[in-house]
Amino acid sequence: MPNIVLTRIDNRLIHGQVATQWTSSIGANLILVANDEVAGNELRQGLMNMAAPSFAQTRYWTIAKTIATIHKASDAQKIFIVCENPTDVLALVEGGVPIKKLNVGNMHMAEGKRQVAAAVAVDDKDVEAFKKLRDLGVEIEIRKVPSMAAEDTSKLFI
């Protein structure tokens, strides 16, 4: 079984907080960005590689490749999965990726979304995905950085 230390939703994917605070606090040595668009976008990958910490490898895989490949991971790999939205995380879980804990970091405000936490805006599709993840036994927390207290997650489901 792959050693997934944390899965995070952050629509910025790899950036300063992910690189400097989360990766080191959870002891990850591999950051896996599971995102269909980024998997084929070398420019975005290059920009994220500049932000990534030197002690962790990076991978940019589609959702389908993540589902098909993650079970081949070495026990030595401490994997930090970063996704853009809860729908992608749900696809991973339903595809057999053993995600037990989900950190919700940043989901920016956009057309049709409502703000439910300081850095989290959701629409009905997001709420439905969070409900399914919860029902599948995934522990969900809202926390921007490791040093902050987790916020009340009940607001993700309304």
C-alpha positions as CSV (number, residue, x, y, z in Angstrom):
1,M,0.0,0.0,0.0
2,P,1.3,3.5,-0.8
3,N,2.5,5.6,2.1
4,I,0.2,8.7,1.6
5,V,1.0,11.0,4.5
6,L,-1.5,13.7,3.4
7,T,-3.7,14.8,0.6
8,R,-4.4,18.5,0.2
9,I,-6.8,20.5,-1.9
10,D,-5.1,23.7,-3.0
11,N,-6.1,25.3,-6.3
12,R,-2.6,26.8,-6.4
13,L,-1.1,23.3,-6.2
14,I,2.6,23.6,-5.4
15,H,3.5,27.1,-4.0
16,G,5.2,28.6,-0.9
17,Q,2.9,27.1,1.8
18,V,2.9,23.7,0.3
19,A,6.6,23.7,-0.4
20,T,8.0,25.2,2.8
21,Q,5.5,24.4,5.5
22,W,3.3,21.4,4.7
23,T,5.9,19.2,3.0
24,S,8.4,19.4,5.9
25,S,5.8,19.3,8.7
26,I,4.4,16.0,7.4
27,G,7.8,14.5,6.4
28,A,6.9,14.0,2.7
29,N,9.7,13.2,0.3
30,L,7.4,13.1,-2.8
31,I,4.9,15.7,-3.9
32,L,2.4,14.2,-6.3
33,V,0.2,16.7,-8.1
34,A,-2.8,14.8,-9.4
35,N,-4.3,17.1,-12.0
36,D,-5.2,16.4,-15.6
37,E,-4.4,19.8,-17.0
38,V,-1.0,20.2,-15.2
39,A,0.1,16.7,-16.2
40,G,0.4,17.9,-19.7
41,N,1.6,21.5,-19.1
42,E,5.4,21.7,-18.8
43,L,5.3,25.5,-18.2
44,R,3.2,25.1,-15.1
45,Q,5.3,22.1,-14.0
46,G,8.4,24.2,-14.3
47,L,7.0,27.0,-12.2
48,M,5.9,24.6,-9.5
49,N,9.3,22.9,-9.6
50,M,10.9,26.2,-8.7
51,A,8.7,26.4,-5.6
52,A,9.1,22.8,-4.6
53,P,11.6,22.0,-1.8
54,S,14.9,20.4,-2.8
55,F,14.4,17.5,-0.4
56,A,11.2,16.3,-2.2
57,Q,10.7,14.8,-5.6
58,T,7.8,16.0,-7.7
59,R,5.4,14.1,-10.0
60,Y,2.7,15.6,-12.2
61,W,0.2,12.9,-13.1
62,T,-3.3,12.7,-14.5
63,I,-6.1,11.4,-12.2
64,A,-6.1,8.2,-14.2
65,K,-2.4,7.7,-14.0
66,T,-2.4,8.3,-10.3
67,I,-5.1,5.6,-9.8
68,A,-3.2,3.2,-12.1
69,T,0.3,3.8,-10.7
70,I,0.3,4.8,-7.1
71,H,0.1,1.3,-5.8
72,K,3.5,0.7,-7.3
73,A,5.1,3.2,-4.9
74,S,8.0,2.2,-2.7
75,D,7.5,2.0,1.0
76,A,10.3,4.6,1.3
77,Q,8.2,7.2,-0.5
78,K,6.2,9.4,1.8
79,I,3.7,10.8,-0.6
80,F,2.0,14.2,-0.3
81,I,-0.9,14.3,-2.9
82,V,-2.0,17.8,-4.0
83,C,-5.2,18.2,-5.9
84,E,-7.1,21.3,-7.2
85,N,-10.6,20.4,-6.1
86,P,-12.7,17.8,-4.1
87,T,-14.0,16.2,-7.3
88,D,-10.5,15.1,-8.3
89,V,-9.9,13.8,-4.7
90,L,-13.2,11.9,-4.9
91,A,-12.2,10.4,-8.3
92,L,-8.9,9.2,-6.7
93,V,-10.7,7.6,-3.7
94,E,-13.4,6.0,-5.9
95,G,-10.5,4.7,-8.1
96,G,-8.9,2.9,-5.2
97,V,-6.3,5.4,-4.0
98,P,-6.2,4.9,-0.2
99,I,-6.7,8.5,1.0
100,K,-7.6,8.6,4.7
101,K,-7.0,12.2,5.5
102,L,-7.8,15.3,3.4
103,N,-6.6,18.8,4.2
104,V,-8.6,21.6,2.6
105,G,-6.3,24.6,2.1
106,N,-7.3,27.0,-0.6
107,M,-10.3,27.0,-2.9
108,H,-10.6,30.5,-4.3
109,M,-13.8,32.4,-4.8
110,A,-15.2,32.2,-8.4
111,E,-18.5,32.6,-10.2
112,G,-21.2,30.4,-8.6
113,K,-19.2,29.8,-5.4
114,R,-19.8,30.8,-1.8
115,Q,-17.3,31.6,0.8
116,V,-17.5,29.1,3.7
117,A,-14.1,29.6,5.4
118,A,-11.3,32.2,5.2
119,A,-9.7,30.6,2.2
120,V,-12.4,28.2,1.0
121,A,-15.2,28.9,-1.4
122,V,-17.5,26.0,-2.6
123,D,-20.3,25.4,-5.1
124,D,-22.9,22.6,-5.0
125,K,-20.6,20.2,-6.9
126,D,-17.9,20.7,-4.3
127,V,-20.3,20.1,-1.4
128,E,-21.5,16.9,-3.0
129,A,-17.9,15.7,-3.4
130,F,-17.1,16.5,0.2
131,K,-20.2,14.7,1.4
132,K,-19.3,11.6,-0.6
133,L,-15.7,11.7,0.7
134,R,-17.0,12.0,4.3
135,D,-19.3,9.0,3.6
136,L,-16.4,7.0,2.3
137,G,-14.6,7.5,5.6
138,V,-12.1,10.2,4.6
139,E,-11.2,12.5,7.5
140,I,-11.5,16.1,6.3
141,E,-10.0,19.2,7.9
142,I,-9.8,22.9,6.9
143,R,-6.4,24.3,7.7
144,K,-4.4,26.8,5.7
145,V,-1.0,26.1,7.3
146,P,0.2,23.4,9.8
147,S,0.7,25.9,12.7
148,M,-3.0,27.0,12.5
149,A,-5.8,25.3,14.3
150,A,-8.2,23.3,12.0
151,E,-11.5,25.1,11.3
152,D,-15.0,23.6,11.7
153,T,-15.7,21.4,8.6
154,S,-19.4,21.4,9.0
155,K,-19.6,24.5,6.8
156,L,-18.3,22.4,3.8
157,F,-21.5,20.4,3.8
158,I,-24.1,23.2,3.5
